């Protein structure tokens, strides 16, 4: 069995490095992701192409994760392998710059969508490896603090980045603004890889025999993991099917500009930073298994606000709630996965969970496009609202009666880092 205490002496340093890596990652992502949707619309994308913006990343997860898990399980250094994959993924803003600089063509939106999907192939395997590494590098009591501190760092870095990006995009119209933000994202991505390489330790991410079929059968026989993975499907379906609807509503119905898009994202990041320590305390008091369904249920309020059709100020409110409740969802989805993943089959367990989630992530955005043919966009938002509530109930149903919840030390909740 894998020794999770092997790297405990490095936990203080790794906690700081993990947070710095997360901050650099947030800068790289927030200089790209918030503007991809409006960039596609500016280039002339239709609803199907916009749905692919959300569907292709989880498709990359679905197609490549288990294969990637098998390859990573056999690599002599998972740490180095993940660093190379992160490096490859962070070079894609250069390709986005090239596409935006091309003469206008009806093929530009689809070419951008294909590049976004391709970018998520190395990201899928790199994130899988990072999750398995972090699970091994931190003992259970330290994981909540490490995840919480990283979430705070990413939120603060995201807020600053988005505000600066909004100023740049407002002062530089057309391709010039995208040249600046995508170029800066390329530099931030290299800084992210630098900090990732500074993490101390290179733990094996798989200690049981890495035969593909046998590993999956062992994992699926593990009841706690199986319940978690199945419960996540309806929640992720409702979570991700709303994403292309958000973009279309914000830009085409509410008339949001690049500055508004950046303001929405900054508001989300701000309230995520504010509430992450509070969620850490909730996790300390009730355990991740109870905190996760609570956060998921509260997050169902976001598409409900869109369903009420409240305009730009309603969208701003939805980002307040999305940041506040999404902080808990992001924290406890990861912590709960760490708790239920079988230790000896860690990389395959996380890969299997991500594959199931990715399947729901592909179906959700495509389903939203179909529904737009039959319902007005505010009406479609009631469906992800209901699915998120159902997913929260499914997570709650995974808790087995009589199982004593783990109590985390209060100093490890990430509340005052």
Steps between C-alpha positions, in 0.01 A plus 500: 500500500615854423652683796315831525731620780816474287491869402350642820821691583456695175135589564560863614717576196274311262196683634659835408631377164164346413333836573752691285453249220124549531536879486706482181251255352214736586676786320555285190142373496332833578682666213347245263186318617266795577559645152474184287120509484473865399791452259312216329184711475707789362640262237145399403440169683157336509335330801645159411856635484443682827377178665819327382699758697359335814462143366846443351703538824305222678510297177879523516478380860273211402711382208850545642482470878500122546761455226701777661463335841644179358796683348567708814477188720791356303715813478811516723422861601138613510616845616714561191239352267230734636732802469557426130126469441426829682772669292342372176153616605618851593646560153155497337431875550760550227275302262199710609697813409570363154133415435385843614756659269373315191281672241133461591365162392192288588743226607661708776251410778525125432880519478505672839269233644725221368806666656320537832412131492858404412634715786291303746658165409832569679311694770280197575794267563705767680215584738440131565865457595497815715196373693668166565825670603332742740312212659835328562703807601262606781377299795119508544500771773715731284302461176219738594749772592701444180189505280352797687818709479534422130137603441555832679819565301329419170203721584714803595725458196192458282339819629808713433553340159140548391489865604822573311378298201174698500696828482716366218203371301309824552787716378597272210217399271503217249799269464739726692342422836509127432866532397585641843298261716586181308868601492503563874329162554787331319751654744287418806475139385878468504509637857236243596719216368800642691316482832360157421852369456593645841259268684710276725459131440419272210258246648392193306137547400426129467639218716261216417568312173399747226310250281217704353200268530596352835558846650157625387328193646680549834403867509136446408468243779591776748155610615580853623674589174221350288233700683697823465562451127137417419367789711725742314346428159168689540667788680766548232233466231312793653818693577651487152188515285443853628840636390428569129160637602671746733727627223221531244267678745770739623617611156202458265208569737641727773752678275806442717829644373854376575505733799176352637630145442815581695293664776283188529805275526673732749188508719488121493868476598463762776217319676679170453801643686281644777304181561773235462611536867136477607454179305815368666333550837184331375711202391660491844165493677300258284750321274538515121230239443233734645652829382507386135123445454431826686725697263355323194142580606585867555671521160167413333397862570728626219308372194177580684594870496557481125158332466344805666646715218631786717748648249858614565449570869343157546805349332720692744299355792533151352878541501494607864315178585699293251827612658376450856344157449735383223792539742347228715418277204853520360658441839292203607476326163878465509527418870220244480665336199824478698308332783325236290774418245666164584859579597675227301301573182503877543578607142247262343231593755534871432515427127179296513320772697615766254388285205149462640487872575632578152221295342242713681695810402477410132129418511397809699602781259371309197169440680472873567523572125218253430283653771547849353300381197197432720523751787598866540840533663367611844280188505791267422680617815244324721633163381862541626350645819305178555796278406730677747245448777465133406880463499521654848242248622698219335819604682304511827369149433855365473557554872472167677313508834710410798831600340674748726602810308869596508573814703772720360727698733376859515846632409477316166185659369679767303316772690784736583776419256 
